[in-house]
Amino acid sequence: MSWKTILINGIVTGGVTLGTGAALFWIQNKEPKLTYNYVKSISFEDNNDRVFIQQFEVLNSGDKAAEDVYLSVTFPHSVIEKSIVDVDGSIKNNQKVDESSIVVTAENLNPTERFSVSALVKGKTGQSEEPLVSLRAKGIKGEKVGKNNTENVPTMLIALVAAYAGVFAFLMSNKKSRFVMFEIVSRLTGRSNKNYGNQQENLASLLAFHGFADRAKEYSNHFGRPKYWVESDILTAETIGADVEVKRRMISVLEGVLGTVNMVPLSESIILYNIARLYKTFNQDLADEYLARSKNISPDFIAARLEKDSVFQADAKKALVGIALTPE
């Protein structure tokens, strides 16, 4: 055997050995890594109480599935008024919510998979608002994402916008809280109880808070100029065939738009009409109420819609007669 053959064989053998070793090292050292974002809105005073939103997102940022994922969030000095856990339907999970804590467990979380938790929290003025967070999985402990981690900036921005939307939704839930909301906005703007704002951002924030995370991200990356009445048609069409819980959440989104945003009367009428369409599938009384409010604003336009709307097909003739008999 010549020295050239010996040299070539040695190089090939060494290369294979090194490559195999490196591959085995990489495979054996793959591991999951759990991280979470935590965003809190500024608090709003309501008599002796403080109202705010806590938003969390858990992510497997490693390169191996995390097993037996466990997230516990406790608010020692506050009460949870409302909470939403957004988990992909393909992830087997359990959720437990009580007065001051939320626990979410997931059987496994693949690389890049995530879930989020939003909580509308009420606490006494002067008490700590900081939650106690525990995140772990089989063999690993979760870590909080650092403030300088730029990879998570878009997600954190969406969470922050959602936090403010949640506060708005809570403050609009009853007359007393609505007055507080109007006072805050009036002081900030010096003009109006509502604002025009950026329609894209307003929709993204409301969708995010009410559990439509994917649609919220689409709006946050949208470069067009969406219009409330058009988007309400689209969002209603997307959810009208869904289960009642999903439709209720979409109704909350549309009511949130009506409650916090100034718009032309026709747009308001169309959004009320779309809320009526959603209610029509499971609550006739509320459907009638919202349809009447819609017709009071734009009777001719709504009459034209009713003629072509299959959701109201059975009631279209009756509704049109009602409009015709209404005195001017």
C-alpha positions in Angstrom: 0.0 0.0 0.0 1.4 3.4 -1.0 1.9 6.3 1.3 -0.8 8.3 -0.6 -3.4 5.6 0.0 -2.5 5.4 3.7 -2.7 9.2 4.0 -6.1 9.4 2.2 -7.5 6.5 4.3 -6.3 8.3 7.5 -7.9 11.6 6.5 -11.2 9.9 5.6 -11.3 7.9 8.8 -10.4 10.9 10.9 -13.1 13.0 9.2 -15.8 10.4 9.7 -14.8 9.9 13.4 -14.8 13.7 14.1 -18.1 14.2 12.2 -19.8 11.3 14.0 -18.6 12.5 17.3 -19.8 16.0 16.7 -23.2 14.8 15.5 -23.6 12.6 18.6 -22.5 15.5 20.8 -25.1 17.7 19.2 -27.9 15.1 19.5 -27.1 14.2 23.1 -26.9 17.8 24.1 -30.3 19.0 22.6 -32.5 20.2 25.4 -35.6 22.2 26.0 -35.5 25.7 27.4 -38.6 27.3 29.0 -38.8 31.1 29.1 -41.6 33.5 29.8 -42.5 37.1 29.1 -44.2 39.2 31.7 -45.9 42.5 30.9 -48.0 44.6 33.3 -50.2 47.6 32.4 -50.1 50.7 34.5 -52.8 50.5 37.2 -56.0 52.5 37.2 -57.5 53.8 40.4 -61.1 52.9 41.2 -62.0 54.3 44.6 -59.7 52.3 47.0 -58.9 49.7 44.4 -56.3 49.4 41.6 -57.2 47.7 38.4 -54.5 46.4 36.0 -53.6 43.6 33.6 -50.9 40.9 34.0 -49.9 39.2 30.7 -47.6 36.2 30.5 -46.4 34.1 27.5 -44.5 30.8 27.9 -42.2 29.6 25.1 -40.1 26.6 24.6 -37.1 28.3 23.1 -34.9 25.2 23.2 -34.4 22.5 20.6 -36.2 19.6 22.3 -39.7 19.1 23.6 -40.4 20.1 27.2 -42.4 17.5 29.1 -44.8 18.0 32.0 -44.8 21.8 31.7 -46.2 23.6 34.8 -46.9 27.3 35.2 -48.3 28.8 38.4 -49.1 32.5 38.8 -50.3 33.8 42.1 -51.4 37.3 43.1 -51.0 37.4 46.9 -52.7 40.7 47.5 -55.1 40.8 44.5 -58.3 39.2 43.1 -58.6 37.9 39.6 -61.6 39.5 38.0 -61.2 37.7 34.6 -58.7 35.5 33.0 -58.0 34.0 29.6 -55.6 31.1 28.8 -54.7 30.8 25.1 -53.3 27.3 24.3 -53.2 25.6 20.9 -55.9 23.0 20.7 -53.3 20.3 19.7 -51.5 20.7 23.1 -53.0 18.6 25.8 -53.4 20.8 28.9 -55.3 21.5 32.1 -56.2 24.8 33.6 -57.2 25.8 37.2 -58.2 29.3 38.1 -59.3 30.4 41.6 -59.6 33.8 43.3 -55.9 34.7 43.3 -54.0 32.1 41.2 -53.8 30.5 37.8 -52.2 27.1 37.2 -51.7 25.7 33.6 -50.1 22.3 32.9 -49.2 21.0 29.5 -48.2 17.4 28.7 -45.5 18.6 26.4 -44.4 21.7 24.5 -42.4 21.3 21.3 -39.6 23.7 20.3 -41.1 27.2 19.4 -44.5 26.2 20.8 -46.0 28.6 23.3 -49.1 29.5 25.3 -50.3 32.7 27.0 -52.2 33.8 30.1 -54.0 37.1 30.6 -55.5 38.2 33.9 -57.5 41.2 34.8 -56.6 41.8 38.4 -58.0 44.1 41.2 -56.1 44.9 44.3 -56.1 47.5 47.1 -54.2 50.7 46.7 -50.8 50.5 48.3 -50.4 46.8 48.2 -47.8 45.0 46.0 -49.0 44.1 42.5 -46.1 41.7 41.8 -47.2 38.1 41.1 -45.4 35.0 42.2 -44.4 33.0 39.1 -43.3 29.4 39.0 -42.4 27.8 35.6 -40.8 24.4 35.3 -40.9 21.2 33.3 -39.3 17.7 33.6 -35.7 18.3 34.5 -35.7 22.1 33.9 -36.7 25.3 35.5 -38.2 28.2 33.5 -36.5 31.6 33.2 -37.9 35.1 32.8 -36.9 36.7 29.5 -34.5 39.6 30.0 -35.5 43.2 29.1 -32.8 43.3 26.4 -33.9 40.2 24.6 -34.9 41.7 21.3 -36.3 38.5 19.8 -39.3 38.8 22.1 -40.0 42.5 21.5 -42.9 42.0 19.0 -44.7 39.5 21.3 -44.2 41.7 24.3 -45.6 44.7 22.5 -48.7 42.7 21.5 -49.1 41.6 25.2 -48.7 45.2 26.4 -51.4 46.5 23.9 -53.6 43.7 25.0 -53.1 44.7 28.6 -54.4 48.2 28.1 -57.4 46.8 26.1 -58.3 44.6 29.0 -58.3 47.5 31.4 -60.6 49.4 29.0 -62.9 46.4 28.7 -63.2 46.1 32.5 -63.8 49.8 33.0 -66.5 49.8 30.4 -68.3 46.9 32.2 -70.5 48.9 34.5 -71.7 52.5 34.9 -69.5 53.3 37.9 -66.3 52.0 36.2 -67.3 53.5 32.9 -67.3 56.9 34.6 -63.8 56.3 35.8 -62.7 55.4 32.3 -64.3 58.6 30.9 -62.5 60.7 33.5 -59.1 59.1 32.6 -59.6 59.6 28.9 -60.9 63.1 29.3 -57.9 64.1 31.3 -55.5 62.6 28.8 -57.1 64.1 25.7 -58.9 67.2 27.1 -61.6 66.7 24.5 -63.5 63.5 24.2 -64.5 60.4 26.1 -63.6 58.3 23.1 -60.7 58.3 20.7 -60.1 57.6 17.0 -56.7 56.1 17.4 -55.1 53.6 15.0 -57.8 51.2 13.9 -55.2 48.5 13.2 -53.7 48.7 16.8 -57.1 49.0 18.4 -58.3 45.8 16.7 -55.1 44.0 17.5 -55.3 44.8 21.2 -58.9 43.8 21.6 -58.4 40.6 19.7 -55.4 39.7 21.7 -57.1 40.2 25.1 -60.2 38.2 24.1 -58.1 35.2 23.1 -57.7 35.7 19.3 -53.9 35.8 19.4 -53.3 34.7 15.8 -55.7 37.3 14.4 -54.1 40.0 16.7 -50.7 39.2 15.3 -52.0 39.5 11.8 -53.4 43.0 12.5 -50.2 44.0 14.3 -48.2 43.2 11.1 -50.9 44.6 8.7 -49.7 47.4 6.4 -53.1 48.3 5.0 -55.7 50.6 6.4 -58.5 48.5 7.9 -61.9 50.0 8.5 -63.9 49.0 11.6 -67.1 48.2 9.7 -65.4 46.0 7.1 -63.3 44.2 9.7 -66.5 43.6 11.8 -68.1 41.9 8.7 -65.0 39.7 8.3 -64.5 38.8 11.9 -68.2 38.0 12.3 -68.2 35.8 9.2 -65.1 33.9 10.6 -66.8 33.1 13.9 -70.5 32.8 13.3 -70.2 29.1 12.7 -68.0 28.5 15.8 -69.2 27.4 19.2 -71.0 29.8 21.5 -67.9 30.6 23.7 -66.0 31.8 20.6 -68.9 33.9 19.5 -69.2 35.4 22.9 -65.5 36.4 22.8 -65.9 38.0 19.4 -69.0 39.9 20.6 -66.8 41.2 23.4 -64.2 42.4 20.8 -66.9 44.3 18.8 -68.4 45.8 22.0 -65.0 46.9 23.0 -64.6 48.7 19.7 -68.0 50.5 20.3 -67.1 51.3 23.8 -63.7 52.9 23.4 -63.6 54.3 19.8 -65.2 57.2 18.0 -66.6 56.4 14.6 -69.1 57.6 12.0 -72.8 56.5 12.7 -72.9 54.1 9.7 -69.9 52.2 11.1 -71.4 52.0 14.5 -74.7 50.7 13.0 -72.9 47.9 11.1 -71.0 46.8 14.1 -74.2 46.7 16.1 -75.8 44.7 13.3 -72.9 42.2 13.3 -73.3 41.7 17.1 -77.0 41.0 16.4 -76.0 38.4 13.8 -73.8 36.6 16.3 -76.5 36.7 19.0 -79.1 35.5 16.5 -77.5 32.0 16.6 -78.0 31.5 20.3 -79.8 34.4 22.0 -82.9 35.8 20.2 -83.7 38.5 22.8 -80.2 40.1 22.6 -80.2 39.7 18.8 -83.5 41.7 18.7 -82.0 44.4 21.0 -78.9 45.0 19.0 -80.7 44.8 15.7 -83.1 47.5 16.9 -80.2 49.8 18.0 -78.6 49.2 14.6 -81.8 50.1 12.7 -82.3 53.3 14.8 -79.1 54.6 13.4 -79.3 53.5 9.7 -82.7 52.1 9.0 -82.5 52.1 5.2 -79.0 50.6 5.0 -79.9 47.8 7.6 -83.1 47.1 5.7 -81.1 46.5 2.5 -78.8 44.1 4.4 -81.6 42.2 6.0 -83.0 41.4 2.5 -79.8 39.5 1.7 -78.7 38.1 5.0 -79.4 34.4 5.4 -78.9 34.6 9.2 -82.0 36.9 9.4 -83.8 35.4 6.4 -86.8 34.1 8.4 -87.3 37.4 10.1 -86.4 39.7 7.2 -90.0 40.3 6.1 -91.1 41.0 9.7 -88.2 43.4 10.2 -88.9 45.3 7.0 -92.5 45.8 8.0 -91.5 47.1 11.4 -89.3 49.7 9.7 -92.0 50.7 7.3 -94.4 51.3 10.2 -92.0 53.4 12.2 -93.1 57.1 12.2 -90.5 59.6 11.0 
